[in-house]
Amino acid sequence: MRRKNRGRNVSGIVLLDKPLGLSSNKALQEVKNLFFARKAGHTGSLDPLASGLLALCFGEATKISNFLFDANKRYRATGKLGEVTTTGDAEGEVVETRPIPELDASKLEAALEPFRGEISQVPPMYSALKHKGEPLYKLARQGIEIEREARQVTIYSLSLVELTADTFTIDIECSRGTYIRTLIEDIGNALGCGAYVTALRRTGLGPFGEADMVTLDALKAVYEEDKTQLKQFMLPTDSA
């Protein structure tokens, strides 16, 4: 017997401000359940340790998800200097510690310059890319390292926000396929001390930015008060 598709035919885009600690798929399912939607998908996942803009497409809007997937992304990232981890972020184990050189804003700006424009990146082992059908992160957890081909990506803008004794924060606008963890690691290597991501937030995607986002808590609060009002957070498909 065929199972009936549960849910309503809802179409549009929700620009979720994904909270820290939640996977993109889990966030999608929670919002999908709030809208009691039959069909939904996201347009490029964020790691659980990252927050920010996650575009959720419902119904007919899933047909344009590739447009948003291909759109430029904007991030704010903080890197910890002087240490290297297995994953390139705070979730991994510190495997190397190096002295941090004396830095000021001008020195860091000089280190950032080669990373503007079209650059070459080697994807990290801790990624969803597949080797013979197996995600690389699963192989990495088994201690297996696979040679990866470098990829060309474009960094449209890269600006220094803050520099402390052992951290730096940058704003990035980049093309699809850019790994921010790899960018932070490569900047750390250029400085000679290594670095890993301690904070990452997606601040923009294509035409959308911070002002367009809605939090999961806000959606839940509206649902509890009057779920018919959730529709105010569903943007029309052609808004993309």
Buried (B, 14 or more C-beta within 10 A) or exposed (E): EEEEEEBEEBBBBBBBBBBBEBEBEEBBEBBBEBBEBBBBBBBBBBBBBBBBBBBBBBBBBBEBBEEBBEBBBBBBBBBBBBBBBBBBBBBBEBEEEBEBEEBEEEEBEEBBEEBEEEBEBBBBBBBEBEBEEEBBBEBBEEEEEEEBEEBEBBBBEBEBEEBEEBBBBBBBBBBEBBBBBBBBBBBBBBBEBBBBBBBBBBBBBBEBEBEBBBEBEEBBEBBEEEEEEBEEBBBEBEEB
